[in-house]
Amino acid sequence: MYIEHIALWCRNLEQMRGFYETYFGAKANEKYVNTKKQFESYFLTFKEGPRLELMQMVGIPDHQNDIYEQFTGLIHFAVSVGSEVNVNQLTERLRTDGYEVVGEPRWTGDGYYESVVFDPEQNRIELTI
C-alpha cells in the first residue's frame, strides 16, 4: 500500500501549477475540465513519490483555520530535496522570491533537517533531506 496522490483545492489553479513546476520540478498533465460542474484540475508528477492533484471549482469556500496555528487534519506535506544544502538553498530561493518561510532550516529532535514554507495559497510545505 502507498499514497498515490494528495489533493489541494486552489483559488488560482494556474499560479499553483506554476509554483510546483518552478520550485519542485513537477510535470503537469493536460488540464482536466468539467464544464458542467465548473471543475478544473491538474495532476502533478514528481521525479518519485505520490502525485499532487490541484483542483479548482466554483463555490469551494476558503478554509476557516488560522494559517499560523496548528489544527486537526492535514497540516503539511514534506518534500525531500536531497540534502541539507538543498534545503537551505531552496528555502532562501523561495524567501527571495517572496514566499513566506514559517519554519527556519533546523535539525529537529527526531533527526530531521527541515524548513517550512507556504506555497502561494498558504499550504505548508516541509522541505527536508
C-alpha positions, 0 to 999 in steps of 0.5 A: 500500500502507498499514497498515490496522490494528495489533493489541494483545492486552489483559488488560482489553479494556474499560479499553483501549477506554476509554483510546483513546476518552478520550485519542485520540478513537477510535470503537469498533465493536460488540464482536466475540465468539467464544464458542467460542474465548473471543475478544473484540475491538474495532476502533478508528477514528481521525479518519485513519490505520490502525485499532487492533484490541484483542483479548482471549482466554483463555490469551494469556500476558503478554509476557516483555520488560522494559517499560523496555528496548528489544527486537526487534519492535514497540516503539511506535506514534506518534500525531500530535496536531497540534502541539507544544502538543498534545503537551505538553498531552496528555502532562501530561493523561495524567501527571495522570491517572496514566499513566506518561510514559517519554519527556519532550516533546523535539525529537529529532535527526531533527526530531521533537517527541515524548513517550512514554507507556504506555497502561494495559497498558504499550504505548508510545505516541509522541505527536508533531506 
